[in-house]
């Protein structure tokens, strides 16, 4: 009886004066017709000045906000499922979610982040899952590249995604296979010209400077998200700040003969004790990634599992893992998965492949900001290759793999809470 009274009082406090108003509930369980568009609906509703609630672990991480004609219209136009609940029903839902015995919680979403995607202006022969997700969900973002980063423009943004960049300055290590392809030749020429204009002796030095600026951005409170090779190459560039790890095929001079011993792991975000791959013929940057030869698993059996966290005590990792399933289909990339033994003990592992010591999704803090790394290229294209067509997300509106990306654009909107990681 006491617990029941406590729960109802808490619900009234949480909902305040709006508890008597009708609410719109956007379910995120298996009943949702378009999970990805749902993120865009709630994101833009918050951007328009309407605080909302994220019901962690309740029906797949559902959203609730005050009813108005605008959000109903947007949801209908985007084929997003929703339910209208009375003020009393809304208070009952909140009471249930906040009850002490449940692993659920209410998070207030108050102000959406300003988003930037670090990506080149020139077209490359592969797409980017994050920009596909943002575009499909109808979430606005700006593009930034090396010039903007080095000019200090990142301070204008709250959330930054790293396109599948090679921060070591080795052009993705595509040289062995694609050195004679027009797109590769054009990319190298453009990057070398930019480095010269910006006063750098070579592209690898420019990329190290960019990585340092991004690191400073996170330290000052920025939210960083990255996928595929934008994860491990970022940390490799930080560790190799004062050492040449780039073969002559990429920068015209030889690798430092003592390169491996000069790496400084204290400068990295997520990875430690790794060895860099110094051969230009190997399509790997370091032994952080789990390559195809080691994975040896049938596609039908390739899954990774999301960890369950305490919604009340660990709201950040809980937000990042909200989904309507707990097991997600795996997918490849230049960086497909992280070797568990290379992940720092200070990092929170969000998802891994059971029994294989392979981390797929991780999160950590640096200074006043956070970073989240998600391995793989495209959650709905198992072996996405160069020149493959972009994934049509209209065919995958309920993709659990893409949901993990969109969780990341919403969690900065949450009211500041104590993080226990």
C-alpha positions as CSV (number, residue, x, y, z in Angstrom):
1,X,0.0,0.0,0.0
2,X,2.8,2.4,0.9
3,X,4.6,1.6,-2.3
4,X,1.4,2.3,-4.3
5,X,0.9,5.7,-2.7
6,X,4.6,6.5,-3.2
7,X,4.4,5.7,-6.9
8,X,1.3,7.8,-7.5
9,X,2.8,10.8,-5.7
10,X,6.0,10.4,-7.8
11,X,3.9,10.3,-11.0
12,X,2.2,13.5,-10.0
13,X,5.5,15.2,-9.3
14,X,6.9,14.0,-12.6
15,X,4.0,15.1,-14.7
16,X,3.1,18.3,-12.7
17,X,0.4,20.4,-14.2
18,X,0.2,18.5,-17.4
19,X,-0.9,15.2,-15.8
20,X,-4.5,16.1,-16.4
21,X,-4.0,16.6,-20.1
22,X,-4.2,14.0,-22.8
23,X,-0.9,12.5,-23.8
24,X,0.3,10.9,-27.0
25,X,2.2,7.6,-26.4
26,X,4.6,6.5,-29.2
27,X,5.2,2.8,-28.5
28,X,8.6,1.4,-29.5
29,X,7.9,-2.3,-29.1
30,X,7.0,-4.7,-31.9
31,X,3.7,-2.9,-32.5
32,X,5.5,0.2,-33.9
33,X,5.1,0.5,-37.7
34,X,8.1,2.7,-38.3
35,X,10.6,2.8,-35.4
36,X,13.1,5.0,-37.3
37,X,10.6,7.7,-38.3
38,X,9.3,7.7,-34.7
39,X,12.7,9.0,-33.6
40,X,12.4,11.9,-36.1
41,X,8.9,12.7,-35.0
42,X,9.8,13.0,-31.3
43,X,13.2,14.7,-32.0
44,X,11.5,17.4,-34.1
45,X,8.7,17.8,-31.6
46,X,11.2,18.5,-28.9
47,X,13.0,20.9,-31.2
48,X,9.7,22.8,-31.6
49,X,9.7,23.4,-27.9
50,X,7.6,20.5,-26.5
51,X,9.4,18.6,-23.7
52,X,8.8,14.9,-23.9
53,X,9.5,11.8,-21.9
54,X,11.5,8.7,-22.8
55,X,10.1,5.7,-21.0
56,X,13.2,3.6,-20.7
57,X,12.6,-0.2,-21.0
58,X,8.9,0.4,-21.2
59,X,7.5,-1.1,-24.4
60,X,10.8,-1.0,-26.2
61,X,11.7,2.5,-25.0
62,X,8.5,4.4,-25.8
63,X,8.0,8.2,-25.9
64,X,5.2,10.2,-24.3
65,X,4.3,13.9,-24.7
66,X,1.3,16.3,-24.5
67,X,-1.1,15.8,-27.4
68,X,-1.4,18.5,-30.1
69,X,-2.6,18.4,-33.6
70,X,0.9,18.9,-35.0
71,X,2.5,15.8,-33.6
72,X,-0.5,13.7,-34.5
73,X,-0.4,14.9,-38.1
74,X,3.4,14.3,-38.4
75,X,3.0,10.8,-37.0
76,X,0.2,9.9,-39.4
77,X,2.1,11.3,-42.4
78,X,5.1,9.2,-41.5
79,X,3.2,6.0,-40.7
80,X,4.3,6.2,-37.1
81,X,2.0,4.3,-34.6
82,X,0.7,6.2,-31.6
83,X,-1.9,6.0,-28.9
84,X,-3.9,8.7,-27.2
85,X,-4.1,8.2,-23.4
86,X,-5.9,10.3,-20.8
87,X,-4.2,12.2,-18.2
88,X,-5.0,9.5,-15.6
89,X,-3.7,6.8,-17.9
90,X,-0.5,8.7,-18.5
91,X,0.0,9.2,-14.7
92,X,-0.6,5.4,-14.2
93,X,2.0,4.6,-16.9
94,X,4.6,6.9,-15.2
95,X,3.8,5.4,-11.8
96,X,4.4,1.9,-13.3
97,X,7.6,3.0,-15.0
98,X,8.9,4.7,-11.8
99,X,7.9,1.9,-9.4
100,X,10.9,0.9,-7.3
101,X,10.7,-2.8,-8.2
102,X,10.9,-2.3,-12.0
103,X,13.9,-1.9,-14.3
104,X,12.2,1.0,-16.0
105,X,12.6,4.8,-15.7
106,X,11.3,8.1,-17.0
107,X,13.8,10.5,-18.6
108,X,12.8,14.0,-19.5
109,X,13.8,15.1,-23.0
110,X,14.1,18.9,-23.1
111,X,16.4,20.2,-25.8
112,X,17.7,18.5,-28.9
113,X,21.4,18.7,-29.8
114,X,22.7,20.5,-32.8
115,X,24.1,17.8,-35.0
116,X,27.2,17.8,-37.3
117,X,28.5,15.0,-39.5
118,X,32.2,14.9,-40.3
119,X,32.2,14.0,-43.9
120,X,33.9,15.2,-47.1
121,X,32.1,17.2,-49.7
122,X,33.2,15.0,-52.6
123,X,31.2,11.9,-53.3
124,X,32.8,8.6,-52.3
125,X,31.8,5.1,-53.5
126,X,30.2,4.1,-50.3
127,X,27.4,5.5,-48.1
128,X,27.2,6.3,-44.4
129,X,24.6,4.6,-42.2
130,X,24.3,7.6,-39.9
131,X,23.5,10.1,-42.6
132,X,21.1,7.5,-44.1
133,X,19.4,7.2,-40.7
134,X,19.2,11.0,-40.1
135,X,17.8,11.7,-43.6
136,X,15.2,8.9,-43.3
137,X,14.1,10.1,-39.8
138,X,14.0,13.7,-41.1
139,X,16.5,15.0,-38.6
140,X,18.5,18.0,-39.7
141,X,22.3,18.0,-39.6
142,X,25.2,20.1,-40.9
143,X,28.3,18.8,-42.7
144,X,31.8,19.7,-41.4
145,X,35.2,18.7,-42.7
146,X,38.8,19.3,-41.8
147,X,38.8,23.0,-42.5
148,X,35.8,23.6,-40.2
149,X,37.2,21.4,-37.5
150,X,40.6,23.1,-37.6
151,X,38.9,26.6,-37.5
152,X,37.2,25.7,-34.3
153,X,33.7,25.3,-35.7
154,X,32.9,22.2,-33.6
155,X,32.1,24.4,-30.7
156,X,28.9,25.3,-32.5
157,X,27.6,21.7,-32.3
158,X,26.5,19.4,-29.5
159,X,26.7,16.1,-31.3
160,X,29.3,14.9,-33.9
161,X,29.4,11.8,-36.0
162,X,32.6,10.7,-37.7
163,X,31.9,9.4,-41.2
164,X,34.0,6.3,-42.1
165,X,37.2,8.3,-42.0
166,X,40.8,7.0,-41.8
167,X,42.4,9.3,-39.2
168,X,45.8,7.7,-39.8
169,X,46.0,9.4,-43.2
170,X,46.2,6.1,-45.2
171,X,43.0,6.6,-47.2
172,X,41.3,3.6,-45.7
173,X,44.2,1.4,-46.7
174,X,42.5,0.9,-50.1
175,X,45.8,1.3,-52.0
176,X,46.5,-2.3,-52.6
177,X,43.2,-2.9,-54.3
178,X,42.0,0.5,-55.6
179,X,45.2,2.5,-56.3
180,X,44.4,2.8,-60.0
181,X,40.7,3.6,-59.6
182,X,39.7,7.2,-60.5
183,X,37.8,7.8,-57.3
184,X,40.8,6.8,-55.2
185,X,43.3,8.9,-57.2
186,X,40.9,11.9,-56.9
187,X,40.6,11.4,-53.2
188,X,44.4,11.3,-52.7
189,X,44.9,14.4,-54.8
190,X,42.2,16.4,-53.0
191,X,43.5,15.4,-49.6
192,X,47.1,16.3,-50.4
193,X,46.0,19.6,-51.9
194,X,44.1,20.4,-48.7
195,X,47.0,19.4,-46.5
196,X,49.3,21.8,-48.4
197,X,46.8,24.6,-48.2
198,X,46.4,24.2,-44.5
199,X,50.2,24.2,-43.9
200,X,50.7,20.5,-43.2
201,X,53.6,18.5,-44.7
202,X,51.4,15.5,-45.3
203,X,47.9,14.2,-44.9
204,X,48.6,12.1,-41.9
205,X,49.8,15.1,-39.9
206,X,46.6,17.0,-40.9
207,X,44.4,14.1,-39.8
208,X,46.3,13.9,-36.4
209,X,45.5,17.6,-35.9
210,X,41.9,17.0,-36.7
211,X,41.8,14.1,-34.2
212,X,43.2,16.3,-31.5
213,X,40.6,18.9,-32.2
214,X,37.8,16.4,-31.9
215,X,39.3,15.0,-28.7
216,X,39.3,18.6,-27.3
217,X,35.7,19.0,-28.4
218,X,34.6,15.9,-26.5
219,X,36.6,17.0,-23.4
220,X,34.7,20.3,-23.5
221,X,31.4,18.5,-23.4
222,X,30.7,17.3,-26.9
223,X,28.9,14.0,-27.7
224,X,30.9,11.9,-30.2
225,X,29.5,9.0,-32.2
226,X,31.4,7.0,-34.7
227,X,31.1,3.8,-36.7
228,X,33.3,1.4,-38.7
229,X,36.9,2.7,-39.3
230,X,36.1,6.1,-37.8
231,X,36.4,4.3,-34.4
232,X,39.7,2.5,-34.3
233,X,41.6,4.8,-36.7
234,X,40.7,7.8,-34.4
235,X,42.3,6.1,-31.4
236,X,45.3,5.0,-33.5
237,X,45.9,8.6,-34.6
238,X,45.8,9.8,-31.0
239,X,48.2,7.1,-29.8
240,X,50.6,7.8,-32.8
241,X,50.5,11.6,-32.3
242,X,54.3,11.8,-32.2
243,X,55.3,8.8,-34.4
244,X,55.1,8.0,-38.1
245,X,53.1,4.8,-38.7
246,X,52.3,5.5,-42.3
247,X,54.1,3.5,-45.1
248,X,55.8,5.4,-47.9
249,X,53.1,4.4,-50.4
250,X,50.8,6.9,-48.6
251,X,53.1,9.7,-47.5
252,X,56.4,9.3,-49.4
253,X,58.6,8.5,-46.4
254,X,59.2,5.3,-44.4
255,X,57.6,4.2,-41.2
256,X,59.5,5.0,-37.9
257,X,61.4,1.8,-37.2
258,X,60.4,2.0,-33.6
259,X,56.8,3.0,-34.2
260,X,55.2,0.2,-32.2
261,X,57.1,1.0,-29.1
262,X,56.4,4.7,-29.3
263,X,52.6,4.4,-29.3
264,X,51.0,6.2,-26.3
265,X,47.8,4.4,-25.2
266,X,47.1,7.0,-22.5
267,X,45.9,9.4,-25.2
268,X,43.2,7.1,-26.6
269,X,39.5,7.0,-25.8
270,X,38.6,3.3,-26.0
271,X,41.4,1.0,-27.0
272,X,44.8,0.0,-25.5
273,X,47.7,-2.3,-26.0
274,X,47.1,-2.7,-29.7
275,X,49.7,-3.3,-32.5
276,X,49.5,-1.2,-35.6
277,X,49.5,-2.9,-39.1
278,X,52.5,-1.3,-41.0
279,X,52.1,-3.2,-44.3
280,X,50.3,-1.2,-47.0
281,X,49.1,-4.5,-48.5
282,X,47.0,-5.4,-45.4
283,X,43.5,-4.1,-45.3
284,X,43.7,-3.6,-41.5
285,X,45.0,-0.7,-39.4
286,X,45.7,-2.6,-36.2
287,X,44.7,-5.6,-34.2
288,X,41.8,-3.8,-32.7
289,X,39.4,-5.1,-35.3
290,X,38.2,-8.7,-35.6
291,X,38.9,-9.5,-39.3
292,X,36.9,-11.9,-41.5
293,X,39.5,-14.7,-41.2
294,X,39.1,-14.8,-37.4
295,X,35.3,-14.4,-37.3
296,X,34.5,-17.5,-39.4
297,X,30.7,-17.5,-38.7
298,X,27.8,-18.2,-40.9
299,X,25.6,-15.1,-41.6
300,X,22.5,-16.8,-40.2
301,X,24.3,-17.2,-36.8
302,X,25.9,-13.8,-36.7
303,X,24.2,-11.8,-33.9
304,X,25.3,-9.5,-31.1
305,X,23.5,-9.1,-27.8
306,X,22.6,-5.9,-26.1
307,X,23.4,-5.7,-22.4
308,X,20.7,-4.8,-19.9
309,X,21.5,-1.9,-17.5
310,X,19.7,-0.5,-14.6
311,X,17.4,2.1,-16.0
312,X,17.3,4.0,-12.7
313,X,21.0,3.9,-11.8
314,X,22.6,3.7,-15.3
315,X,20.3,5.8,-17.5
316,X,22.9,6.7,-20.2
317,X,23.8,3.1,-21.2
318,X,20.2,2.2,-20.9
319,X,19.2,5.0,-23.3
320,X,21.8,3.9,-25.8
321,X,20.6,0.3,-25.8
322,X,16.8,0.9,-26.1
323,X,15.3,-1.5,-28.6
324,X,12.4,-3.8,-29.3
325,X,14.8,-6.8,-29.4
326,X,17.8,-7.8,-27.3
327,X,19.7,-9.7,-30.0
328,X,20.6,-7.8,-33.2
329,X,21.9,-9.2,-36.5
330,X,25.6,-8.7,-37.1
331,X,27.1,-6.9,-40.1
332,X,30.5,-6.3,-41.5
333,X,32.6,-3.2,-42.1
334,X,36.3,-2.3,-42.4
335,X,36.1,-2.4,-38.6
336,X,33.5,-5.2,-38.0
337,X,34.0,-5.8,-34.2
338,X,36.4,-4.8,-31.5
339,X,38.6,-7.4,-29.8
340,X,37.5,-7.4,-26.1
341,X,41.1,-7.6,-24.9
342,X,41.8,-4.3,-26.6
343,X,39.0,-2.3,-24.9
344,X,40.0,-0.2,-21.9
345,X,38.6,-1.3,-18.6
346,X,37.1,2.2,-18.1
347,X,34.8,1.7,-21.1
348,X,31.2,0.5,-20.8
349,X,30.5,-2.4,-23.2
350,X,27.0,-2.0,-24.5
351,X,26.8,-5.1,-26.8
352,X,29.0,-8.0,-27.7
353,X,28.9,-11.3,-29.6
354,X,28.2,-14.0,-27.0
355,X,31.1,-16.5,-26.5
356,X,33.4,-14.8,-29.0
357,X,35.0,-12.0,-27.0
358,X,34.0,-9.5,-29.7
359,X,32.6,-6.1,-28.7
360,X,30.2,-4.5,-31.1
361,X,29.1,-1.3,-29.3
362,X,30.7,0.7,-26.5
363,X,30.5,3.9,-24.6
364,X,32.7,6.0,-22.4
365,X,33.4,9.4,-20.9
366,X,36.2,11.8,-21.6
367,X,36.4,15.1,-19.7
368,X,32.9,16.7,-19.8
369,X,31.8,14.7,-22.9
370,X,31.1,11.2,-24.1
371,X,32.0,8.9,-27.0
372,X,30.1,6.0,-28.4
373,X,31.7,3.6,-30.9
374,X,29.6,1.2,-33.0
375,X,31.5,-1.3,-35.2
376,X,30.4,-2.2,-38.7
377,X,29.3,-0.3,-41.8
378,X,25.6,-0.8,-42.4
379,X,23.2,-2.7,-40.1
380,X,21.0,-3.7,-43.0
381,X,23.7,-4.7,-45.5
382,X,25.7,-7.6,-44.2
383,X,28.8,-7.2,-46.4
384,X,28.4,-3.7,-47.8
385,X,31.2,-3.2,-50.4
386,X,32.7,-0.3,-52.3
387,X,30.2,0.9,-55.0
388,X,27.3,-1.0,-53.5
389,X,24.0,1.1,-53.7
390,X,22.8,2.9,-50.5
391,X,20.4,1.0,-48.3
392,X,16.8,2.0,-48.7
393,X,15.6,2.4,-45.2
394,X,12.0,2.5,-46.3
395,X,12.5,-1.3,-46.7
396,X,13.8,-1.5,-43.1
397,X,11.6,0.8,-41.0
398,X,11.9,-1.4,-37.9
399,X,15.7,-2.0,-38.1
400,X,17.0,-2.7,-34.6
401,X,20.6,-2.0,-35.8
402,X,19.6,1.4,-37.1
403,X,17.7,2.1,-33.9
404,X,21.0,2.0,-32.0
405,X,22.3,4.9,-34.1
406,X,19.2,7.0,-33.5
407,X,19.3,6.4,-29.7
408,X,22.5,8.4,-29.8
409,X,20.9,11.5,-31.2
410,X,18.3,11.5,-28.5
411,X,20.3,10.8,-25.4
412,X,22.0,14.3,-25.4
413,X,18.4,15.7,-25.2
414,X,17.9,14.1,-21.8
415,X,17.9,16.3,-18.8
416,X,21.3,16.1,-17.1
417,X,21.4,13.2,-14.7
418,X,24.1,11.5,-12.6
419,X,25.9,9.0,-14.7
420,X,27.2,5.8,-13.1
421,X,29.5,4.1,-15.6
